[in-house]
């Protein structure tokens, strides 16, 4: 899984292939679910990490959509 600091940089995310982006999307979604459970039970130390992962997931989904819309020749 991509580290939270790397999720903030779209250049790192753009280097991934479509399959890698789909895998990262699944992993981050699962990780977010775990973080939400930790938040609800009071076990999470830094709740702002949820925001970083949420925004990173949105960034991944946006880049994935761009790559899927792009012509196959480029």
C-alpha positions as protocol buffer text, in pm:
chain_id: "A"
residue {
  index: 1
  type: UNK
  ca { x: 0 y: 0 z: 0 }
}
residue {
  index: 2
  type: UNK
  ca { x: 115 y: 352 z: -75 }
}
residue {
  index: 3
  type: UNK
  ca { x: 227 y: 553 z: 228 }
}
residue {
  index: 4
  type: UNK
  ca { x: 13 y: 852 z: 330 }
}
residue {
  index: 5
  type: UNK
  ca { x: 289 y: 1098 z: 236 }
}
residue {
  index: 6
  type: UNK
  ca { x: 305 y: 953 z: -115 }
}
residue {
  index: 7
  type: UNK
  ca { x: -73 y: 977 z: -156 }
}
residue {
  index: 8
  type: UNK
  ca { x: -40 y: 1354 z: -141 }
}
residue {
  index: 9
  type: UNK
  ca { x: 180 y: 1356 z: -450 }
}
residue {
  index: 10
  type: UNK
  ca { x: -15 y: 1290 z: -768 }
}
residue {
  index: 11
  type: UNK
  ca { x: 308 y: 1231 z: -965 }
}
residue {
  index: 12
  type: UNK
  ca { x: 375 y: 912 z: -765 }
}
residue {
  index: 13
  type: UNK
  ca { x: 19 y: 793 z: -822 }
}
residue {
  index: 14
  type: UNK
  ca { x: 27 y: 870 z: -1196 }
}
residue {
  index: 15
  type: UNK
  ca { x: 325 y: 637 z: -1240 }
}
residue {
  index: 16
  type: UNK
  ca { x: 112 y: 336 z: -1143 }
}
residue {
  index: 17
  type: UNK
  ca { x: -65 y: 117 z: -1398 }
}
residue {
  index: 18
  type: UNK
  ca { x: -443 y: 76 z: -1411 }
}
residue {
  index: 19
  type: UNK
  ca { x: -425 y: -261 z: -1235 }
}
residue {
  index: 20
  type: UNK
  ca { x: -201 y: -121 z: -961 }
}
residue {
  index: 21
  type: UNK
  ca { x: -440 y: 171 z: -913 }
}
residue {
  index: 22
  type: UNK
  ca { x: -735 y: -67 z: -875 }
}
residue {
  index: 23
  type: UNK
  ca { x: -542 y: -270 z: -618 }
}
residue {
  index: 24
  type: UNK
  ca { x: -443 y: 41 z: -424 }
}
residue {
  index: 25
  type: UNK
  ca { x: -804 y: 157 z: -428 }
}
residue {
  index: 26
  type: UNK
  ca { x: -919 y: -172 z: -274 }
}
residue {
  index: 27
  type: UNK
  ca { x: -644 y: -168 z: -11 }
}
residue {
  index: 28
  type: UNK
  ca { x: -711 y: 191 z: 93 }
}
residue {
  index: 29
  type: UNK
  ca { x: -1086 y: 127 z: 113 }
}
residue {
  index: 30
  type: UNK
  ca { x: -1024 y: -167 z: 348 }
}
residue {
  index: 31
  type: UNK
  ca { x: -774 y: 37 z: 551 }
}
residue {
  index: 32
  type: UNK
  ca { x: -1023 y: 324 z: 583 }
}
residue {
  index: 33
  type: UNK
  ca { x: -1283 y: 83 z: 717 }
}
residue {
  index: 34
  type: UNK
  ca { x: -1038 y: -36 z: 983 }
}
residue {
  index: 35
  type: UNK
  ca { x: -949 y: 323 z: 1071 }
}
residue {
  index: 36
  type: UNK
  ca { x: -1317 y: 412 z: 1112 }
}
residue {
  index: 37
  type: UNK
  ca { x: -1365 y: 120 z: 1352 }
}
residue {
  index: 38
  type: UNK
  ca { x: -1061 y: 235 z: 1549 }
}
residue {
  index: 39
  type: UNK
  ca { x: -1200 y: 589 z: 1560 }
}
residue {
  index: 40
  type: UNK
  ca { x: -1535 y: 466 z: 1689 }
}
residue {
  index: 41
  type: UNK
  ca { x: -1372 y: 259 z: 1961 }
}
residue {
  index: 42
  type: UNK
  ca { x: -1129 y: 535 z: 2059 }
}
residue {
  index: 43
  type: UNK
  ca { x: -815 y: 344 z: 1966 }
}
residue {
  index: 44
  type: UNK
  ca { x: -683 y: 575 z: 1693 }
}
residue {
  index: 45
  type: UNK
  ca { x: -402 y: 811 z: 1791 }
}
residue {
  index: 46
  type: UNK
  ca { x: -422 y: 1054 z: 1500 }
}
residue {
  index: 47
  type: UNK
  ca { x: -770 y: 1090 z: 1349 }
}
residue {
  index: 48
  type: UNK
  ca { x: -645 y: 1325 z: 1077 }
}
residue {
  index: 49
  type: UNK
  ca { x: -490 y: 1028 z: 898 }
}
residue {
  index: 50
  type: UNK
  ca { x: -842 y: 932 z: 787 }
}
residue {
  index: 51
  type: UNK
  ca { x: -861 y: 1257 z: 593 }
}
residue {
  index: 52
  type: UNK
  ca { x: -530 y: 1186 z: 419 }
}
residue {
  index: 53
  type: UNK
  ca { x: -645 y: 840 z: 311 }
}
residue {
  index: 54
  type: UNK
  ca { x: -986 y: 969 z: 198 }
}
residue {
  index: 55
  type: UNK
  ca { x: -826 y: 1235 z: -19 }
}
residue {
  index: 56
  type: UNK
  ca { x: -569 y: 989 z: -148 }
}
residue {
  index: 57
  type: UNK
  ca { x: -845 y: 749 z: -245 }
}
residue {
  index: 58
  type: UNK
  ca { x: -1021 y: 1030 z: -432 }
}
residue {
  index: 59
  type: UNK
  ca { x: -694 y: 1116 z: -608 }
}
residue {
  index: 60
  type: UNK
  ca { x: -644 y: 752 z: -710 }
}
residue {
  index: 61
  type: UNK
  ca { x: -1000 y: 721 z: -839 }
}
residue {
  index: 62
  type: UNK
  ca { x: -964 y: 1044 z: -1039 }
}
residue {
  index: 63
  type: UNK
  ca { x: -638 y: 935 z: -1202 }
}
residue {
  index: 64
  type: UNK
  ca { x: -784 y: 590 z: -1269 }
}
residue {
  index: 65
  type: UNK
  ca { x: -1081 y: 747 z: -1446 }
}
residue {
  index: 66
  type: UNK
  ca { x: -847 y: 968 z: -1652 }
}
residue {
  index: 67
  type: UNK
  ca { x: -642 y: 669 z: -1759 }
}
residue {
  index: 68
  type: UNK
  ca { x: -949 y: 469 z: -1852 }
}
residue {
  index: 69
  type: UNK
  ca { x: -1088 y: 759 z: -2060 }
}
residue {
  index: 70
  type: UNK
  ca { x: -757 y: 816 z: -2239 }
}
residue {
  index: 71
  type: UNK
  ca { x: -716 y: 667 z: -2586 }
}
residue {
  index: 72
  type: UNK
  ca { x: -540 y: 330 z: -2585 }
}
residue {
  index: 73
  type: UNK
  ca { x: -272 y: 448 z: -2828 }
}
residue {
  index: 74
  type: UNK
  ca { x: -107 y: 693 z: -2586 }
}
